Amino acid sequence: MHVLVLGGTTEARRLAELLHGVPGLELTSSLAGRVASPRLPPGRVRVGGFGGAEGLTAWLREHAVDALVDATHPFAGTIGFHAARAAATARVPLLAVRRPGWVPAEGDDWHEADSLDHAARLLPALGRRVLLTTGRMGLAAFAASDGLWFLVRSVDAPEPPHPLHMDVLLERGPFTLDGERDLLRRHRIDVVVTKDSGGAATAPKLTAAREAGIPVVVVRRPPVPADVAVVPDPEQAAHWIEELRSRHLPGRPGPS
């Protein structure tokens, strides 16, 4: 049984760890290639795009994929829709692993934004020293933010266009609460901008901001296909794959 995991996330790596070495299971993890030095999962890895839904459909057929798992980042863009179209066309079972979004707690001062452009428009009324944790992509939305200073935290160095007044902090999570408290204090941050990525690896900044009374601009997640089976974690995804695999055993029918 051949499983293709669209990954690049903590959940995708964990799923690869759970499935690596399982008898009768061939696993391929696919990374988009947007990070220079990604954390590679165990097993076979391919890097790069497929060429849209049509290219992914062709890959599924060419490599005899029996199951497709979309474990990409919540802000990965259109890949979820491409996966849904490709899976339906190639008649391959599809499962999405979508980590739950963050939920505000008592004392949080959250301001929701529909996009990075919307987030940039909210900032002048909220603060002047910004911790920007939305990654290196999309910084053009903040390039015209006059009078603001940004501490941009990302895995790889950002490229122009980006804010005129900024420092760059190259770091990869997970982050600790003590570390986030110190970061906000040391750089005199008075507003935080984040995407609603969910998960525990980058959540401590939200707690640190709540403790310090700092407002947080939270960019909402983009829409996803509505007709795809979803689980919240890799353990449940591994169970779904095991059920499919059991139907591939000799003497049993394959997945419909």
N, C-alpha and C positions, 0 to 999 in steps of 0.2 A: 504494500500500500504506500503510495507516494503522497506526502502532504507538503503543500507549499504554505509557508507562513510569511505574510507581509509584515515586516517587523521594524526594527530600529528602536524599540522601546524596552523598558524593564520587563514588561509583561511578555514580550516576544522572546527575550533571552531566557526568562524563567521557563517558558513553555518548551523551548529547545532543550533546556537542561532536563526537564521531565521526560521528554520523548527520546532523547539521545540514547542509542543503544537498545531500544526496544526491539525485540525480534520481529522480523517481518515488516518493519516500518522504515521507509526511506523518507528523510526529512530534508527539505531545502528551505533555508531562511533567506529572504530577500530584503536588502537594505537599499534605500533610495540613493545613498551616496552623498548626502548633503553635509555630513560631518567628516572632517579630514581624517581623524583617527577614531573610528567608532569602536565601541566595545563589542567584539564579535561573539556571537553565540557558538556553542559547540556544533559540530557537524558541518554539512555543506552550506556554503554561503555564496550568494550571487549579489552583485552590487550594480545599481543603475536602474533606470526606468524600463518600462515595457513598451512604451509607445501607445499609451491610452488603453481603453477597454479592448479594442481590436487586437492590439499587440499582446495583451495579457491573455485573451482568449486563445490566440495562436500558441502561446507558451504553454498553457494548460494542456492543450491537445498534443503538442509536439512532445512534451515530457510526460505524458500519461499521468497527469495529476488526478488523484482520487478524492482529495479534500483540500479546500482552501480556507485558511484562517487569516482574517484581517485583524492584525494586532498592531496597527500603526498608531501614531500619535493622534490625540483628539483634534489637533489642528493641522493634520496632514493634507487637508484640502480635498481634492476630488478623488483620491485613490479609493475611498469607500464606495463611491458611485461606480467607478471603473470595475472594482471587484464584484459588485452586485451584477452588473451587466455581463461581465465575462463569465461568471459562475453560471448565470442563467443560460447564456448562449452555449457554453461548453457542457452544460448539464452536470456540473460538479457541486457537491454540497458545500455550503458556505457558512461560516460562523464568524461573528465579530466579537473581539475582546475589547470592551469599552470600560475603562476604569471610571468609577463614579466621580462626578464633579464635586468640587468643594461646596460646603454649605456654611453660610455665615453663622458665627456664634455670638452670644450676647456680648456686647461691647465692641463688635466690629463696626467700622465705618466704611462700608463698601459702596462703590459707585460703579454700576454696571455699564459697559460700553458694548455696542454692536460690532465694532471694528477697531483697528489700531488708529484710524483717522478720527473716529469718535473719541477714543481715549485721549488723543492729543488735544482735542478741543476742550476736554474737561479739565485738563491740568492747570491752566492759569488760575482758576478759582480755588484750587486745592493746595498748591504748594509751589516751591521754587527749586528745591533740590530733590531730584527724582531718582529712585532706584528703578531701573527699567530691566525687567526680567523676561522679556518676550522673545529673546533669542536674537540672533544677528540678522534674520530676515525681516523685512518690513520696517526698518529704521527710517526709511524715507518719510514715513508718516509724521515723524517728529523733527524733521530737518528744519522746518520753519518755525519751531517753537522758540521765539525770541524771549530773552529774559529768564530762561530756565537752564539749569545745569543738570546733566544726566550722568549717573553711574550705570553704565551698560554692562550687564553680566551675561556672558555667553560662553559656549564651549570653544568656538572658533572666533577669530578676530573679525569684526564687521567690516564691510566695504561701503564706500560712499554710494548714494547720499545718506548721511546720518546727521545727528544733531551737531551744531557748531561747537557748543560748549559741552564736552563730555570727557569722562575717563572710562577706560575699558578694564573690566575685571574678568580675566579668562579663568573660569572655574566650572567644574562639573559636579552636580549633586551626587549623592544626597548631602544636604546641609543640616547642621545642628542648630538647635534653638539658641544656645549660647553664642554660636558664631554669627547668627543673624542679628541677635541683639547688639553685639559688638559692631557689626557692619553698619547698622542704622545709626548707632551712636557716634561712631568714628567719622562717618561721612556727613553727619548732620542731616540725614534724610528726613524730609517732611511729607513725602508722598511716594507710594509704591505703585508700579504698574505691572500687572501680571495677566497672563492668559489663564483661563480656567482649565488648567491641565489635569487637575486632580492628582491623586496619589500622595504618598507620604514623603517622597524624596525632597520636594521643594516646598512643602506645606509650612515648615517652621517660620518662614518669613511672615506668614499671615498671623501667627501667634505673636511674634515679636512686634509687628505693627499694631496689633490690638493692645498689647501691654503698654506701648508707647503713645497710644492715642493718635496714631498716624493713619490718614485715610488711604484706602487701597482702591485703585481702579482695576476692575476685573473685566476682561474681555470675554464675552460669551462665546461658547463653542459654535462652530459652523454647523449647518444642517447635515444630517446623515440619512442614508436610505432607511425607509421606515419598514420595509418588508424583509429584513435580515434577522436571523436568530442571533441573540446577544447574550453573552455571559460577562460578569464583571471581573473575572480573574483567570489566570492561566491554569489553575488547578481544575476548574470546571471545563475549560477548553480541552485539557488533556483527557478528562473523562469522556467528553463528546467524541474525541478521536478514538479512544479505546473502544467505545461502542461501535463505531464504524469499522474499526480494525477487526473486531470479533466477527463481523459479518463477511470479512474477506478471508477468514480462515478456511482451509480446505473443507469442502463439503457444505459450505454455507454461501448464500447469495451475497453479491456485493451490494453497496448502497444504491438506492434507486435515485 
